[in-house]
C-alpha cells in the first residue's frame, strides 16, 4: 500500500514539473515575441524621426520633429508597461494556483 502511494506521488510530481517546464517555455516565447515587437515599434519611431529631421526646413520644424518623436516614445513606453503588467499578473495567478494546489 505504501509503495503504491509513493509511486503515485512520484508520478504526480514529475508530471507537474513537465507542465511547469512547458509553461516556462511558453512564457519565454511570449517575452521574446513582445521584445521583438517592441524593437520594431521603436525602429519605426526612429525612422519617422529621421525622415522628419531630413525634411525639416528650419529650427522650429526640427524642434517639432523631436517633440512628436518624444510623445510617440512615451506612448510606446506606456503601452509596453501595461503589457508587462498583464504578463506579471498572469504569472502571479499561476503561482497562486500552484500554491493552492499543493496545500
N, C-alpha and C positions, 0 to 999 in steps of 0.2 A: 504494500500500500504506500509506504513512504517513498519507494523508488519511483512509482508512477507519478506522485506529486512533484518529485524533483525533476523528472523528465518533462512534465507539462510546464513547470516553471521555467526551465531552461529554454524550451521551445518558444514560450511566450516572450521571454527576454530577448532572444535572438531575432524574433520577428519584429519586435518594436524597434530594435536597433537598425534593422534594414529599412523599416519605414521612416525612421528619423533621418537616415542617410539619404533617402530619396527626397525627403522634404528639404534637407540642406542643399542638395544639388539643384532642386527646383528654385530655391531662394537665390542661390548663386547665379543661376542663369537669368533670373529676373533682374538681379542687381546689375549684371553685365549688360543686359539689353537696355536698362534705364540709363546707365552711364554712357553707352554708345549713342543713344537718342539725344541725351543732353549735350554731348560734344557736338553732334550735328547741328543742334539748335544754336549753340554758341558760335560755331563756324558761320552759320547763316547771318547772325547779328554782325559778326566781324566783316563779312563780305559786303553787307549792306553799308556798314560804316565806311569801308574803303571806297566803295562806289560813290557814296555821298561826298567824301572828302575830295576825291579826284574831280568831281563835278562842281565843287564849291567855287564861287567866283570871288568871294570876299571873306573877311574875317567873321562877319556876322553869320554867314552861311555855314562856316566851319564850326562855329560855336553851336549852331542849331543841330548840326550832324552829331556832335558829341552828346548833346542833351538827349536827343532821340535814342542814341545807342545806349546811353545810361538808363533811360526808362525801360528799354527793351530788356536789358540785362537784369534790372531789378524785378521785372515781371517774371522773367525766366527763373530767377533765384527763388521767388515766392512759390511758383508752381512746383519747382523741384523740392522745396521744403515740405509742401503738402504731400507730395508723392512719398517722400521718405518717411513722413509721419504715418501715413497709412500702412506702409510696409512694417514699420516698428509696431504698430497696433496689431497687425496680423501675427507677427512673431510673438508678441506678448500673449495674445489669445491662445496660440498653440502651446506656449509654455504653461499657461494656467490650466489648459485642458489636460496636459500631461501630468501636472501635479495632482489634479483632482482624480485622474485615473489611477495613479499609483497609490493613493490613500486608501 
